[in-house]
C-alpha cells in the first residue's frame, strides 16, 4: 500500500495525529526491546509536550539531547514539535568543553541525558548554568529526573491546551550544530517547512528510488545528531514505514537486521559501507530484500562503490547535501551506476526536484557548464539561518535565496554536479565534518608547537584523515605521539590528527594565512580530485 503522499501536512505537529489515524497500531519505530506504533507516537509525544510545558518551556525555547540513538529521541523531538520548542541534538563524540559550549550557546533550559553520559554531564554542571533541569531518559542517575517521572509531571487537560501556541511551518523545530572555519560551532536552524515541503515536492516527482510505501522497513543506523540520521528516519515515518533504530553503527548488527528483519532501505556513509564489506561474515548474508542503499556525507572511492554494488546487488543512490540544506539537494540515481564505472559515477548527481543547484563565481555570477566555482543551492530545504550568527548567516544565505555550500565544483551540460574541492578547507572523515582551524586552535596550546597547519589526506578506511603539519619550537624534540596525545585532551578523538609531519616552516600568503592547498598537494598528487 502506498498512500503516504495522500496525507498532506505542513508541520511535524500535523503529521502525528494524521499518521495515527492512517496507520493506527502499525509499528512505526523499533529500538532494542521497545516498540512504538503510530498511535503510540502520537499519544506519547503529546505527553512529552505536556511535560515540557509543565517544566516551563515556551514556544521558541531550546532543549538539548545528549545521547546515542534511541526511540525516546523521537518522542522528545515530536513533543517539541507540538509546542514550538526547539530540539538541539548534541554530538556525543565531542569533548566536554565542546559539548558544554553547544548547550550554553543554544541557551538550552532542559537537557536529556543518555545513560552513557550521565557521569560526564554531572562533572560539567558548572559549565551549564542555563540548564534548569536534567532528565536521565534511560536509567536512574543522581541529581537527575528519570524519564517516567518527567513524563508523569505533565498536566493534561484544557489548561495545557490553552498553553499551546499555534505551530507555523516556518517555526524552527531543530537546531543542529556544525563546525565553522573560525573554529566555533554554529547552530543551524531547521524549520518544519524545511522537512515537510521537500518531501511533498520530491514525492510528487515520482522518482522510483525516492518512493516509499508503508511496507518498507529501514534501518536508522547513522547518528541522529546529524541531519542525515534524523531526516532519514523522518522520511520513513512520513510514509508510514517501519524504522529500526540502532544505538550506533555496528556492522554485525546491521547485517543481522538485513538478514532477518526484511530491511528494504538503508542510508550509510561510505566508511560504514566499507566496514560491512570488510567484515568476514558479509558473504553469508542474504541481501536480496534490500531495494535501495542511499549513501552520502562524503565522497566514495569508485572501487569501493563497485565492490558494494556486486555484494549487495541492489539499487545505489548517491545523495549530496549538508546540515544547512536539511538533507539532500542532489542525487545520482541507480540508472547512473554502472559496475564497470562511468564518468557520471564521479559526480554527486543532479538537483533534486525541490532544489535548484548552480555554480557561482566570487562575484555572485552563475557560471556556464564546465567552469569551476562554488556550488550554491536555492531550495525550500535551505536553513532559516545560524542561531545568533547574523554575519555568518548573511555570508551563507544571499538575499535572492542562494545558499553557499563552501564546496567547489563544476556542472556538466546535463546538470550533473562534480565536487572538486572544498572552498572552506573542510575535512570529511568517516562522514564527520572537521575544520582545520578548530584542530589548529587546539594544537596551538601545546608549549612546544611554534606553528601548525591541518589538512585532510587520503585514507582508505575513512575517506580522509586529519594530518597535522607542525613546526617545533627551537630545541624541542616533540614527537608524533606527543602531538596526538595532546590533541586528545583538547578535542574529540575523531578530530585528532592521525598522523603528524614536521617541517621548518609553513607556506603562508602575505597576510599570514596558511596556504593549505600547497600543504595538501604532495599527499593528493596523481589524484583527479582534492577529496577522497
C-alpha positions as CSV (number, residue, x, y, z in Angstrom):
1,X,0.0,0.0,0.0
2,X,1.3,3.5,-0.9
3,X,-0.9,6.3,0.1
4,X,1.6,8.3,2.1
5,X,1.5,11.3,-0.3
6,X,-2.3,11.5,0.1
7,X,-1.6,12.6,3.7
8,X,-0.8,16.2,3.5
9,X,0.7,18.4,6.3
10,X,3.0,21.4,6.6
11,X,4.4,20.7,10.1
12,X,5.6,17.7,12.0
13,X,2.9,18.5,14.6
14,X,0.3,17.9,12.0
15,X,1.9,14.6,10.9
16,X,1.5,12.8,14.2
17,X,-2.3,12.7,14.5
18,X,-2.8,12.2,10.8
19,X,-0.4,9.3,10.7
20,X,-2.1,7.9,13.8
21,X,-5.4,7.9,12.1
22,X,-4.0,6.4,8.9
23,X,-1.7,3.8,10.3
24,X,-3.0,3.2,13.8
25,X,-1.3,0.3,15.5
26,X,1.2,-0.3,12.8
27,X,4.7,-0.3,14.2
28,X,6.5,3.0,13.4
29,X,9.8,2.6,15.3
30,X,11.6,-0.2,17.0
31,X,14.6,0.1,19.3
32,X,16.1,-2.8,21.2
33,X,13.2,-4.1,23.2
34,X,11.0,-1.0,22.6
35,X,8.2,-0.8,20.1
36,X,6.0,2.2,19.2
37,X,3.1,2.3,16.8
38,X,2.0,5.4,15.0
39,X,-0.8,5.7,17.6
40,X,1.8,5.4,20.4
41,X,4.0,8.1,18.9
42,X,1.0,10.5,18.8
43,X,0.0,9.7,22.3
44,X,3.4,9.6,24.0
45,X,4.8,12.6,22.2
46,X,1.7,14.5,23.4
47,X,2.5,13.6,26.9
48,X,6.1,14.7,26.4
49,X,4.8,18.1,25.2
50,X,2.7,18.4,28.3
51,X,5.7,17.6,30.5
52,X,7.8,20.3,28.6
53,X,5.0,22.8,29.2
54,X,4.8,21.9,32.9
55,X,8.6,22.4,33.1
56,X,8.1,26.0,32.0
57,X,9.2,25.6,28.4
58,X,7.7,28.1,25.9
59,X,7.4,28.5,22.2
60,X,10.9,29.2,20.9
61,X,12.8,27.8,23.9
62,X,15.6,25.3,23.4
63,X,16.2,22.0,25.0
64,X,19.2,19.7,24.3
65,X,19.6,15.9,23.9
66,X,22.9,14.3,24.6
67,X,22.7,10.6,23.9
68,X,23.1,7.8,21.4
69,X,20.3,6.8,19.0
70,X,17.1,5.8,20.8
71,X,13.3,5.8,20.3
72,X,12.9,8.4,23.0
73,X,14.9,10.8,20.8
74,X,11.8,10.9,18.6
75,X,9.4,11.2,21.4
76,X,11.3,14.3,22.6
77,X,11.6,15.7,19.1
78,X,7.9,15.2,18.4
79,X,6.9,16.6,21.8
80,X,8.9,19.7,21.0
81,X,7.3,19.9,17.5
82,X,3.8,20.1,19.1
83,X,4.5,23.2,21.2
84,X,7.1,25.1,19.3
85,X,10.1,24.2,21.4
86,X,13.4,23.7,19.6
87,X,15.4,20.5,20.0
88,X,19.2,20.6,20.0
89,X,20.8,17.2,19.5
90,X,24.4,17.3,20.6
91,X,27.2,15.2,19.0
92,X,28.1,12.8,21.8
93,X,31.5,12.2,20.2
94,X,32.6,15.7,21.1
95,X,34.9,16.6,24.0
96,X,33.4,18.0,27.2
97,X,34.3,21.7,26.5
98,X,32.7,21.4,23.0
99,X,29.6,19.8,24.4
100,X,29.1,22.5,27.1
101,X,29.8,25.2,24.5
102,X,26.9,24.0,22.3
103,X,24.4,23.6,25.2
104,X,25.3,27.0,26.5
105,X,25.3,28.7,23.1
106,X,21.8,27.3,22.4
107,X,20.5,28.5,25.7
108,X,19.1,25.1,26.4
109,X,16.9,25.1,29.6
110,X,16.5,21.4,29.8
111,X,18.9,18.6,29.0
112,X,18.0,15.0,28.2
113,X,21.0,12.7,29.0
114,X,21.6,9.1,27.8
115,X,22.9,6.5,30.2
116,X,26.5,6.7,28.8
117,X,26.8,10.4,29.5
118,X,25.3,11.0,33.0
119,X,28.7,11.0,34.8
120,X,30.2,13.3,32.2
121,X,27.3,15.7,32.4
122,X,27.3,15.7,36.2
123,X,31.0,16.6,36.1
124,X,30.4,19.6,33.8
125,X,27.3,21.1,35.5
126,X,29.2,24.2,36.5
127,X,29.7,24.9,32.8
128,X,26.0,24.6,32.1
129,X,24.5,27.4,34.2
130,X,21.5,27.9,31.9
131,X,20.2,24.3,32.3
132,X,17.4,24.2,34.8
133,X,16.6,20.5,34.7
134,X,18.4,17.3,33.8
135,X,16.5,14.3,32.6
136,X,18.1,10.9,32.5
137,X,15.9,9.2,30.0
138,X,17.4,5.7,30.2
139,X,18.4,5.0,33.7
140,X,18.3,6.4,37.3
141,X,21.1,8.9,37.8
142,X,22.0,11.0,40.9
143,X,20.5,14.6,40.8
144,X,18.6,13.9,37.5
145,X,14.9,13.3,36.9
146,X,14.0,9.9,35.5
147,X,12.0,9.5,32.3
148,X,8.9,8.2,33.8
149,X,8.8,10.9,36.5
150,X,9.4,13.5,33.8
151,X,6.5,12.3,31.6
152,X,4.2,12.0,34.6
153,X,4.9,15.6,35.5
154,X,2.8,16.9,32.6
155,X,-0.7,18.1,33.4
156,X,-3.1,17.3,30.6
157,X,-6.4,19.0,30.0
158,X,-7.8,22.3,28.8
159,X,-5.4,24.4,30.8
160,X,-2.4,22.8,29.0
161,X,-4.2,23.0,25.6
162,X,-4.5,26.7,26.1
163,X,-0.8,27.0,26.8
164,X,-0.1,25.6,23.3
165,X,0.5,28.3,20.7
166,X,-0.1,27.6,17.0
167,X,2.7,26.0,15.1
168,X,3.8,27.8,11.9
169,X,5.5,25.8,9.1
170,X,8.4,28.3,9.3
171,X,8.9,27.8,13.1
172,X,12.3,26.2,13.9
173,X,12.0,22.6,15.0
174,X,15.6,21.5,15.3
175,X,19.0,23.2,15.8
176,X,22.0,21.1,14.7
177,X,25.5,22.4,15.3
178,X,28.1,22.3,12.5
179,X,31.7,23.5,13.0
180,X,32.8,26.6,11.2
181,X,36.1,27.9,9.7
182,X,36.5,30.1,12.8
183,X,36.6,27.0,15.0
184,X,33.3,27.7,16.8
185,X,30.3,25.5,16.1
186,X,27.2,27.3,14.6
187,X,23.6,26.3,15.3
188,X,21.8,25.5,12.0
189,X,18.1,26.4,12.4
190,X,15.9,23.9,10.6
191,X,12.2,24.6,10.2
192,X,9.1,22.3,9.8
193,X,8.9,23.6,6.3
194,X,12.5,22.5,5.5
195,X,11.5,18.9,6.3
196,X,7.9,18.7,5.0
197,X,8.0,20.7,1.8
198,X,10.9,18.9,0.1
199,X,9.1,15.6,0.9
200,X,6.0,16.9,-0.9
201,X,7.8,18.3,-3.9
202,X,10.2,15.4,-4.3
203,X,7.4,12.9,-3.8
204,X,5.3,14.4,-6.5
205,X,8.1,13.8,-9.0
206,X,7.6,10.1,-8.6
207,X,11.3,9.2,-8.7
208,X,11.2,5.4,-8.3
209,X,14.1,5.2,-5.8
210,X,12.6,8.0,-3.7
211,X,9.1,6.4,-3.4
212,X,8.3,4.8,-0.1
213,X,5.4,2.6,0.8
214,X,4.1,1.6,4.2
215,X,5.5,-1.9,3.9
216,X,9.1,-0.5,3.7
217,X,11.5,-1.3,6.5
218,X,14.5,1.0,7.0
219,X,17.5,0.9,9.3
220,X,18.1,4.1,11.3
221,X,21.8,3.5,12.0
222,X,23.5,6.8,11.3
223,X,23.8,9.2,14.3
224,X,20.7,11.2,15.0
225,X,22.7,14.3,15.9
226,X,23.4,14.5,12.1
227,X,20.8,15.7,9.7
228,X,21.4,12.5,7.7
229,X,20.3,10.3,10.6
230,X,17.2,12.4,11.7
231,X,16.0,13.3,8.2
232,X,16.3,9.6,7.1
233,X,14.2,8.4,10.0
234,X,11.6,11.2,9.4
235,X,11.3,10.3,5.7
236,X,10.3,6.8,6.6
237,X,7.9,7.9,9.3
238,X,6.2,10.4,6.9
239,X,5.5,7.4,4.6
240,X,4.1,5.2,7.3
241,X,7.1,2.8,7.0
242,X,8.8,1.0,9.9
243,X,12.2,2.3,11.1
244,X,14.5,0.0,13.1
245,X,16.8,2.2,15.3
246,X,20.3,1.0,16.2
247,X,22.0,2.7,19.2
248,X,25.1,3.3,17.0
249,X,26.5,1.9,13.8
250,X,27.6,-1.7,14.3
251,X,28.3,-3.7,11.1
252,X,27.4,-7.0,12.7
253,X,24.1,-5.7,14.0
254,X,23.3,-4.0,10.6
255,X,24.0,-7.3,8.7
256,X,21.8,-9.2,11.2
257,X,18.9,-6.8,10.7
258,X,19.3,-7.1,6.9
259,X,19.3,-10.9,7.1
260,X,16.4,-11.3,9.5
261,X,14.2,-8.2,9.6
262,X,13.2,-7.6,5.9
263,X,15.1,-4.4,5.6
264,X,14.3,-2.7,2.3
265,X,16.1,0.6,2.6
266,X,19.2,1.9,4.4
267,X,21.3,5.1,4.4
268,X,25.0,4.7,5.1
269,X,28.1,6.8,4.8
270,X,30.9,5.3,2.6
271,X,33.0,4.4,5.6
272,X,30.1,2.3,7.0
273,X,29.7,0.6,3.7
274,X,33.4,-0.3,3.8
275,X,33.2,-1.7,7.3
276,X,30.3,-4.0,6.3
277,X,32.1,-5.2,3.1
278,X,35.3,-5.9,5.1
279,X,33.5,-8.0,7.7
280,X,34.4,-11.7,7.3
281,X,30.7,-12.7,7.5
282,X,29.5,-10.4,4.8
283,X,29.4,-13.3,2.3
284,X,26.9,-15.2,4.5
285,X,24.2,-12.5,4.4
286,X,21.2,-12.6,2.1
287,X,20.8,-9.0,0.9
288,X,18.1,-9.8,-1.6
289,X,15.3,-7.9,0.3
290,X,17.2,-4.6,0.1
291,X,15.8,-2.4,-2.7
292,X,18.0,0.7,-2.3
293,X,21.1,1.8,-0.4
294,X,21.5,5.6,-0.2
295,X,25.0,6.8,0.5
296,X,26.4,10.2,1.1
297,X,28.0,12.6,3.7
298,X,31.4,12.1,2.0
299,X,32.6,11.0,-1.5
300,X,33.1,7.3,-2.2
301,X,36.0,5.7,-4.0
302,X,35.0,4.2,-7.3
303,X,36.5,0.8,-6.4
304,X,34.6,0.6,-3.1
305,X,31.3,1.5,-4.9
306,X,31.8,-1.3,-7.5
307,X,32.5,-3.8,-4.7
308,X,29.4,-2.7,-2.9
309,X,27.2,-3.0,-6.0
310,X,28.4,-6.5,-6.6
311,X,28.0,-7.6,-2.9
312,X,24.6,-6.0,-2.2
313,X,23.0,-6.4,-5.7
314,X,20.5,-3.5,-5.1
315,X,20.0,0.0,-6.4
316,X,22.5,2.5,-5.2
317,X,21.8,6.2,-4.9
318,X,24.3,8.9,-4.0
319,X,22.9,11.9,-2.3
320,X,24.6,15.2,-1.6
321,X,23.6,17.8,0.9
322,X,24.6,19.4,4.2
323,X,23.1,20.4,7.5
324,X,22.3,23.8,6.1
325,X,20.2,22.3,3.4
326,X,18.4,20.0,5.8
327,X,19.4,17.0,3.8
328,X,19.8,16.0,0.1
329,X,19.8,18.5,-2.7
330,X,21.3,16.3,-5.4
331,X,21.0,12.6,-6.2
332,X,22.7,10.2,-8.5
333,X,20.1,7.5,-9.3
334,X,20.6,3.8,-9.7
335,X,20.5,4.0,-13.5
336,X,23.6,6.1,-13.5
337,X,25.5,3.5,-11.5
338,X,27.5,1.0,-13.7
339,X,29.6,-1.8,-12.2
340,X,32.1,-1.1,-14.9
341,X,32.3,2.5,-13.9
342,X,31.4,5.6,-15.9
343,X,32.0,9.3,-15.7
344,X,28.8,10.2,-14.0
345,X,29.7,8.0,-11.1
346,X,32.3,10.5,-10.2
347,X,29.6,13.1,-9.8
348,X,27.1,13.8,-7.0
349,X,24.2,13.6,-9.4
350,X,21.6,16.2,-10.5
351,X,19.5,18.6,-8.5
352,X,16.5,17.0,-6.7
353,X,13.1,18.4,-7.8
354,X,12.9,20.5,-4.6
355,X,16.3,22.2,-5.2
356,X,17.9,24.4,-7.7
357,X,21.7,24.0,-7.9
358,X,24.2,26.2,-9.6
359,X,27.9,27.0,-9.8
360,X,28.8,30.6,-8.8
361,X,31.9,32.7,-9.1
362,X,33.3,35.0,-6.4
363,X,31.2,37.9,-7.8
364,X,27.9,36.1,-7.5
365,X,27.5,35.2,-11.1
366,X,26.2,31.8,-12.2
367,X,28.7,30.0,-14.3
368,X,28.1,28.0,-17.5
369,X,28.7,24.3,-17.7
370,X,32.3,23.1,-17.3
371,X,33.5,26.1,-15.3
372,X,34.6,25.7,-11.7
373,X,33.2,27.8,-8.9
374,X,31.3,27.4,-5.6
375,X,28.3,25.1,-5.5
376,X,25.2,27.0,-4.5
377,X,21.6,25.9,-3.8
378,X,18.2,27.6,-3.8
379,X,15.6,25.3,-2.1
380,X,12.7,25.1,0.3
381,X,15.1,23.0,2.4
382,X,17.6,25.8,3.0
383,X,18.0,26.5,6.7
384,X,16.4,29.6,8.3
385,X,19.9,30.7,9.3
386,X,22.5,30.3,12.0
387,X,21.4,30.8,15.6
388,X,22.6,34.2,16.8
389,X,25.1,34.5,14.0
390,X,23.8,37.2,11.7
391,X,27.1,37.8,9.9
392,X,27.6,34.1,9.2
393,X,24.0,33.8,8.0
394,X,24.4,36.7,5.6
395,X,27.7,35.2,4.3
396,X,26.0,31.9,3.6
397,X,22.4,32.8,2.6
398,X,22.1,35.6,-0.1
399,X,19.2,37.9,-0.4
400,X,18.0,36.1,-3.5
401,X,17.8,32.8,-1.8
402,X,21.1,31.1,-2.8
403,X,22.9,29.1,-0.1
404,X,26.7,28.9,-0.4
405,X,27.8,25.4,0.3
406,X,31.5,26.1,0.6
407,X,32.2,23.3,-1.9
408,X,34.0,23.9,-5.2
409,X,32.7,22.1,-8.2
410,X,31.5,22.2,-11.8
411,X,28.3,21.2,-13.6
412,X,28.2,19.4,-17.0
413,X,25.8,20.1,-19.8
414,X,23.3,17.6,-18.4
415,X,23.2,19.2,-14.9
416,X,25.4,16.6,-13.1
417,X,27.4,18.3,-10.3
418,X,31.0,17.3,-9.8
419,X,32.6,18.2,-6.4
420,X,36.3,19.0,-6.9
421,X,37.5,20.5,-3.6
422,X,36.3,22.5,-0.6
423,X,36.3,26.2,-0.6
424,X,36.4,26.2,3.2
425,X,39.2,23.6,3.6
426,X,36.9,21.2,5.5
427,X,38.0,17.6,6.0
428,X,35.4,14.9,5.9
429,X,36.5,11.8,7.7
430,X,34.0,8.9,8.1
431,X,31.1,11.2,7.4
432,X,32.2,13.7,10.1
433,X,32.9,17.3,9.2
434,X,36.2,18.5,10.6
435,X,37.5,22.0,10.2
436,X,41.3,22.6,10.2
437,X,41.0,25.9,12.1
438,X,39.4,24.2,15.0
439,X,42.1,21.5,15.2
440,X,44.9,24.1,14.8
441,X,43.4,26.2,17.6
442,X,43.6,23.2,19.9
443,X,47.1,22.2,19.0
444,X,48.5,25.7,19.3
445,X,48.1,25.4,23.0
446,X,51.0,22.9,23.2
447,X,54.1,24.6,24.7
448,X,56.4,23.1,22.1
449,X,54.5,23.9,18.9
450,X,55.6,27.0,17.2
451,X,53.2,26.7,14.2
452,X,50.8,24.2,12.8
453,X,48.7,23.6,9.7
454,X,46.0,20.9,9.5
455,X,44.8,19.3,6.3
456,X,42.9,16.2,5.1
457,X,44.9,13.4,3.4
458,X,43.6,10.3,1.6
459,X,42.6,7.4,3.8
460,X,41.4,4.1,2.5
461,X,39.1,3.4,5.5
462,X,37.8,6.9,6.4
463,X,37.9,8.7,3.0
464,X,40.1,11.3,4.5
465,X,42.2,11.5,7.7
466,X,43.4,14.5,9.6
467,X,47.1,15.3,9.3
468,X,48.9,18.0,11.3
469,X,52.0,19.7,9.8
470,X,53.9,21.0,12.7
471,X,56.8,23.5,13.2
472,X,58.5,22.7,16.5
473,X,59.9,25.4,18.8
474,X,63.6,25.7,18.9
475,X,65.2,22.9,20.9
476,X,62.1,20.7,21.0
477,X,62.1,17.0,20.3
478,X,58.3,16.8,20.1
479,X,57.2,13.5,18.6
480,X,54.1,12.5,16.6
481,X,52.7,10.6,19.6
482,X,53.1,13.7,21.8
483,X,51.1,15.8,19.4
484,X,48.3,13.2,19.0
485,X,48.1,12.6,22.8
486,X,47.8,16.3,23.5
487,X,45.1,16.7,20.9
488,X,43.0,14.0,22.6
489,X,42.9,16.1,25.8
490,X,41.6,19.1,23.9
491,X,39.1,17.9,21.2
492,X,37.0,14.9,20.2
493,X,39.1,11.9,19.1
494,X,37.6,11.9,15.6
495,X,39.0,15.4,15.1
496,X,42.5,14.5,16.3
497,X,45.4,14.1,13.8
498,X,46.0,10.5,12.7
499,X,49.5,11.5,11.5
500,X,51.9,14.3,12.0
501,X,54.7,15.7,9.8
502,X,57.3,18.1,11.0
503,X,58.6,21.0,8.8
504,X,60.8,24.0,9.3
505,X,58.2,26.5,8.0
506,X,54.6,26.6,6.8
507,X,53.7,28.2,3.5
508,X,51.7,31.4,4.1
509,X,50.5,34.3,2.0
510,X,51.5,37.9,2.6
511,X,48.7,38.4,5.1
512,X,49.8,35.3,7.1
513,X,47.1,32.9,6.0
514,X,48.3,29.2,5.7
515,X,48.3,28.1,2.1
516,X,46.6,24.8,2.8
517,X,46.5,24.0,-0.9
518,X,50.3,23.9,-1.0
519,X,50.3,21.7,2.1
520,X,47.8,19.3,0.5
521,X,49.5,18.9,-2.9
522,X,52.1,16.3,-2.1
523,X,49.6,14.0,-0.5
524,X,47.0,14.3,-3.3
525,X,49.4,14.1,-6.2
526,X,48.2,11.9,-9.0
527,X,44.5,12.0,-7.9
528,X,41.8,13.6,-10.0
529,X,40.0,15.3,-7.1
530,X,41.1,17.1,-4.0
531,X,38.6,15.0,-2.0
532,X,38.5,11.2,-1.4
